[in-house]
Amino acid sequence: MQTEPQTRHSPALPELRFSLNLLYVGRLLLGMKSPSLTTDAGLDAFDERIEDVTDELVSTELLHEAAVLAGDILPMTMPDNDVQSA
């Protein structure tokens, strides 16, 4: 089983992806509301935040890839076994 090398940027990637997905869902739900209830300012604020999170995600992914190429990866940790050897 081959896994992606872990860098110091790795923990931020799932959080940023999840945040971006939530923003997309929120934007979709807001867009489904009645046009009279939805303001252009509200949609613009969502779109701006989506762009900000997308930019941060892309930059973090680039930093992660650069760290992998530079060999700046975290050591692999083995899960602790609760069974003690006799």
Secondary structure, 3 states (H helix, E strand, C coil): CCCCCCCCCCCHHHHHHHHHHHHHHHHHHHHHCCCCCCCHHHHHHHHHHHHHHHHHHHHHHHHHHHHHHHCCCCCCCCCCCCCCCC
